[in-house]
Amino acid sequence: MAVTKEQFFKPAKASAQDKAAQTHTVAQSIVAAEAAARAKKTERLRALRLAQLLNAPSQHGSKKRV
């Protein structure tokens, strides 16, 4: 096993641009994941609402007048 300086010393610090780019990339992926989850939830709720409307009995004309 060869001994290297990386085993004993910390690697060089990342530049501010590298940190900003990494932060930007992570933030973009989080936003995209949230948007995808929101779209999936909206589609699911829309389908349930449509199914509920189709299965519900018609309320027009079903009331009896006294």
C-alpha positions in Angstrom: 0.0 0.0 0.0 1.5 3.3 -1.1 1.3 6.3 1.2 -0.1 9.4 -0.3 -0.4 12.9 1.0 -4.3 12.7 0.6 -4.3 10.2 3.4 -2.8 12.8 5.8 -3.7 16.2 4.5 -7.1 17.7 3.6 -7.6 18.2 -0.1 -7.4 21.8 -1.5 -10.4 23.9 -0.8 -13.0 24.3 -3.6 -13.4 27.6 -5.2 -16.4 29.8 -4.6 -17.5 29.2 -8.2 -17.4 25.5 -7.7 -19.4 25.7 -4.5 -22.0 28.0 -6.2 -22.3 25.7 -9.2 -22.8 22.7 -6.9 -25.4 24.5 -4.8 -27.2 25.6 -8.0 -27.3 22.1 -9.4 -28.6 20.7 -6.1 -31.3 23.4 -5.8 -32.4 22.9 -9.4 -32.8 19.1 -8.8 -34.8 19.7 -5.7 -37.1 22.2 -7.5 -37.6 19.8 -10.4 -38.4 16.9 -8.0 -40.9 19.0 -6.1 -42.6 20.1 -9.4 -42.8 16.5 -10.6 -44.4 15.4 -7.3 -46.8 18.3 -7.4 -47.8 17.4 -11.0 -48.3 13.8 -10.1 -50.5 14.7 -7.1 -52.5 17.0 -9.2 -53.2 14.3 -11.8 -54.1 11.8 -9.1 -56.6 14.3 -7.5 -58.0 15.3 -10.9 -58.7 11.6 -11.7 -60.3 11.0 -8.3 -62.5 14.1 -8.7 -63.6 13.0 -12.2 -64.4 9.5 -11.0 -66.3 11.0 -8.0 -68.4 13.2 -10.4 -69.2 10.3 -12.7 -70.2 8.0 -9.8 -72.2 10.5 -7.9 -76.0 10.4 -8.4 -77.5 13.4 -10.1 -78.8 16.0 -7.6 -80.9 17.8 -10.1 -84.6 16.9 -9.8 -84.1 14.4 -7.1 -85.6 16.6 -4.4 -89.2 16.1 -3.6 -91.4 19.1 -3.1 -93.7 19.2 -0.2 
